[in-house]
């Protein structure tokens, strides 16, 4: 088909060409062919005219823009005890949302049925019909070949469970179900959050466990088997003898995760049953929480020194319950002395721009990336 309407939609979405003339110039297509392709996108509601562009003589051209209101995406960010459920537009802007309690230890069927009911509610409330797709994030490695959880240490009974098959044919009919690791989803959401997308972004999520998402050139890097970014199970000397949820000892998560910090705070007499409780203490400026979280950051920073040296990311982002000034301070204390200046000269280190919404935005983006890719749109409008 050559350059089809999907390729033109990609140009418009990325703001690389916003008039028919610019599209013709960039693609080399004739103006007649461009007009046909744009008319197909207009008829499908995927683009819209939004005013006039700059005139170079004669009539001012109509400026085109991606129509984010052309559809909806239903998304859920599932954690160990809660799930954020939302419906977004095609830019990932949340239209409706709800928070529900879940218990992932009860197994995938019970958990997913609760999430499915909440998804159906937000879809019905929005009253926009079948969504473009369903996006779910989980605190588990995801096999890129199957889209199923792969040996998740904190999700008993979830290994190789076919989430897509379990959720197909409900309120959303045959809408595709896309599953990603939670840190990958959060990292992709953070990538989308800034207009000037970084070439490479590394996100570390420190909540119940520790995981990371790697975004390179706009794509999630999952590795060969979905194990990329499972940084919480790197062995560190500070955790020698400490038992991790994976069953091993000495893992980074055993000493620097939200669960581990909560345990250390309880040993100091603080009321900290979970990583979420640690977040509340940090928000209140509790000195013990600040000190223990900062020390966790120092340990994390030493591990990230290797990551920064090997990957040399543009941006290093922190999300999850422990994401705070205290954590960043500890990371910076140990990271910078352990890395050559060349690797950190232009490195940006920051907290997640979207906070807890990063995973929802990221999953919406993953659905749109798949379902509105140039190839998918070309096939749809052929």
Secondary structure by P-SEA (a helix, b strand, c coil): ccccaaaaaaaaaacccccaaaaaaaccccaaaaaaaaaaaaaacccccccccccccccbbbbbbcccccbbbbbbbccccbbbbbccccccccccbbbbbbbccccaaaaaaaaaaaaaaaaaaaccccccbbbbbccccccccccccccccccccccccccccccccccccccbbbbbcaaaaaaaaaaacccccccbbbbbbbcccccbbbbccccccccccccccccccccccccccccccccccccccccccaaaaaaaaaaaccccccaaaaaaaaaaccaaaaaaaaaaaaaaaaaaaaaaaaccccbbbbbcccccaaaaaaaaacccccccccccccbbbbccccccaaaaaaaaaaaaaacccaaaaaaaac
